[in-house]
């Protein structure tokens, strides 16, 4: 008799960058459990990201807001998933709410880190030792193996698949030339302003590359339009500076970023997308740390603040001076970019 393949439901994260990094778990599961079927329950916005992960069998989107209990809707979703006969559920968030759907679905093995009041909801509860697993992707991948197993030193990295036709169509729609290099700037950060390099610095960097004959594309959500407008103005309002903030869907942003010759970003979801597309990438860290959520591509470089209050991991600067970002000069970014581009041209 042929044995059915193992079937796993993953409860995915609620942030873009975390969702991209979750692909490490899916690739690790495929490497270590051949034939495994992986479904991911996640917010509706994440579907374009999950569609670009060939390891994911299907995305089960939840019409539940971030932080919303929505007990009735979670019960209905869980009961509906009973027919899928999952062998295991893996909860990536540490919240009580994230453990409800697998419990309602009656999934026999429910794996996750010990979090807020999840006793009983999880029956494969792990205790996290952050000194052993400092990276978020290590913490994700460790849930894909037995608690007693030792995690490999080298893990697979996120690798998103691109819709090349849509990428070219978007490029043409916005009037971006196909025969000129593109510097993509990602100045937003949904987490809070503490993670943002100043708009005027981004503008100066953009002007440097516009003066070299490059094009500049500004990426972000509708919430970033004020910042990107400042950058466009500071760069000299060139016709080769394209403000795309709020003008692309997430799927289009993924495909457009794949066309970038180089990317500069704060520690954000778009940064992790750029890394998963293997773009030459420079990331600016101040309030957060590459010791937890670094870019995972080989052709990346980081700029890390050395002031004594960084990283604070706060949404807003608790001291009001934002020196971790303001003291990171434009010249340092230019040098990092030029070094990356030199290596790229030699490859």
GIQUIRA-V392037 format. One record per backbone hydrogen bond with DSSP energy under -0.5 kcal/mol. CO is the residue of the C=O (numbers start at 1). NH is the residue of the N-H. E is the energy in kcal/mol with one decimal. If there is no record, write none. Layout:
# GIQUIRA-V392037
CO/NH/E ; CO/NH/E
This chain:
# GIQUIRA-V392037
6/37/-2.9 ; 7/87/-2.7 ; 7/88/-1.4 ; 8/10/-0.5 ; 8/39/-2.6 ; 9/90/-2.5 ; 10/12/-0.9 ; 10/41/-2.8 ; 11/92/-2.1 ; 11/93/-0.5 ; 15/19/-2.4 ; 16/20/-2.3 ; 17/21/-2.4 ; 18/22/-1.5 ; 20/23/-1.6 ; 21/24/-1.8 ; 22/25/-0.8 ; 22/26/-1.4 ; 23/27/-2.7 ; 24/28/-2.2 ; 25/29/-2.8 ; 26/30/-2.0 ; 27/31/-1.9 ; 28/32/-2.1 ; 29/33/-2.5 ; 33/36/-2.1 ; 36/38/-0.5 ; 37/8/-3.1 ; 37/39/-0.5 ; 38/57/-3.2 ; 38/58/-0.8 ; 39/10/-2.9 ; 40/42/-0.6 ; 40/60/-3.3 ; 41/12/-2.8 ; 42/62/-2.4 ; 43/46/-1.5 ; 44/47/-1.7 ; 45/48/-0.6 ; 46/49/-0.8 ; 46/50/-2.4 ; 47/51/-2.4 ; 49/52/-1.2 ; 50/53/-1.7 ; 52/54/-0.6 ; 52/161/-2.3 ; 53/56/-1.9 ; 55/57/-0.5 ; 58/40/-2.2 ; 58/60/-0.5 ; 59/61/-0.8 ; 60/42/-1.7 ; 61/63/-0.5 ; 62/44/-0.9 ; 62/64/-1.7 ; 65/68/-2.1 ; 70/74/-2.3 ; 71/75/-2.4 ; 72/76/-2.4 ; 73/77/-2.4 ; 74/78/-2.7 ; 75/79/-2.7 ; 76/80/-1.9 ; 77/81/-1.4 ; 79/82/-1.0 ; 80/83/-0.7 ; 81/84/-1.8 ; 82/85/-1.3 ; 86/108/-0.6 ; 87/109/-0.7 ; 88/9/-2.6 ; 89/111/-3.2 ; 90/11/-2.8 ; 90/92/-0.7 ; 94/116/-1.5 ; 95/99/-0.5 ; 96/99/-1.2 ; 97/100/-1.5 ; 97/101/-0.6 ; 99/103/-1.2 ; 100/104/-3.0 ; 101/105/-2.2 ; 102/107/-2.0 ; 103/106/-1.2 ; 108/110/-0.5 ; 109/89/-2.8 ; 109/111/-0.6 ; 110/123/-1.2 ; 110/124/-1.8 ; 111/91/-2.9 ; 112/126/-2.6 ; 115/117/-0.9 ; 115/118/-0.6 ; 118/121/-0.8 ; 118/122/-2.0 ; 122/120/-0.9 ; 124/112/-1.5 ; 126/114/-2.9 ; 126/128/-0.6 ; 128/130/-0.7 ; 129/132/-1.6 ; 129/133/-1.5 ; 135/139/-1.9 ; 136/140/-2.2 ; 137/141/-2.6 ; 138/142/-2.4 ; 139/143/-0.7 ; 140/143/-1.0 ; 141/144/-2.1 ; 142/145/-1.3 ; 146/149/-1.6 ; 149/151/-0.5 ; 153/155/-0.6 ; 162/164/-1.1 ; 163/167/-2.1 ; 164/168/-2.1 ; 165/169/-2.3 ; 166/170/-2.6 ; 167/171/-2.3 ; 168/172/-2.4 ; 169/173/-2.3 ; 170/174/-2.0 ; 171/176/-2.4 ; 172/175/-0.9 ; 177/180/-0.5 ; 181/215/-2.7 ; 182/184/-0.7 ; 182/261/-2.0 ; 182/262/-1.6 ; 183/217/-2.3 ; 184/264/-2.5 ; 185/187/-0.5 ; 185/219/-2.8 ; 186/266/-1.8 ; 189/192/-1.0 ; 192/195/-1.4 ; 193/196/-1.9 ; 194/287/-0.7 ; 195/197/-0.5 ; 198/201/-0.6 ; 198/202/-1.9 ; 199/203/-2.4 ; 200/204/-1.9 ; 201/205/-2.4 ; 202/206/-2.7 ; 203/207/-2.4 ; 204/208/-2.0 ; 205/209/-1.7 ; 206/210/-2.5 ; 207/211/-2.6 ; 208/212/-0.7 ; 209/214/-2.5 ; 210/213/-1.6 ; 215/183/-2.9 ; 216/242/-3.3 ; 217/185/-2.7 ; 217/219/-0.6 ; 218/244/-2.3 ; 219/187/-0.5 ; 220/246/-2.2 ; 221/224/-1.8 ; 222/225/-1.2 ; 224/228/-2.7 ; 225/229/-2.1 ; 226/230/-1.5 ; 227/231/-2.1 ; 228/232/-2.7 ; 229/233/-2.1 ; 230/234/-2.7 ; 231/235/-1.8 ; 232/237/-2.2 ; 233/236/-1.4 ; 238/241/-1.6 ; 240/216/-2.6 ; 240/242/-0.6 ; 241/243/-0.6 ; 242/218/-3.1 ; 242/244/-0.9 ; 244/247/-2.5 ; 244/248/-0.5 ; 249/253/-2.5 ; 250/254/-2.1 ; 251/255/-2.0 ; 252/256/-2.9 ; 253/257/-2.5 ; 254/258/-1.1 ; 256/259/-1.7 ; 257/260/-1.5 ; 262/184/-2.8 ; 263/282/-2.4 ; 264/186/-2.5 ; 265/284/-2.2 ; 266/268/-1.3 ; 268/272/-1.5 ; 269/273/-1.9 ; 270/274/-2.7 ; 271/275/-2.3 ; 272/276/-2.1 ; 273/277/-0.8 ; 274/277/-0.6 ; 274/279/-2.2 ; 275/278/-1.6 ; 276/160/-1.3 ; 280/263/-2.5 ; 281/301/-2.5 ; 282/265/-2.3 ; 283/285/-0.6 ; 283/303/-2.8 ; 284/267/-0.7 ; 285/305/-1.5 ; 287/313/-3.0 ; 289/292/-1.5 ; 289/293/-1.7 ; 290/294/-0.5 ; 292/136/-2.3 ; 298/300/-1.1 ; 299/281/-1.7 ; 301/283/-2.3 ; 303/285/-3.3 ; 307/310/-1.6 ; 315/194/-2.9 ; 317/320/-0.9 ; 322/325/-1.1 ; 322/326/-2.6 ; 323/327/-2.6 ; 325/328/-1.7 ; 327/329/-0.8 ; 329/332/-0.5 ; 329/333/-1.1 ; 330/334/-2.4 ; 331/335/-2.4 ; 332/336/-2.1 ; 333/337/-2.7 ; 334/338/-2.8 ; 335/339/-2.2 ; 336/340/-2.1 ; 337/341/-2.8 ; 338/342/-2.1 ; 339/343/-1.8 ; 340/344/-2.4 ; 341/345/-2.4 ; 342/346/-1.2 ; 343/347/-1.3
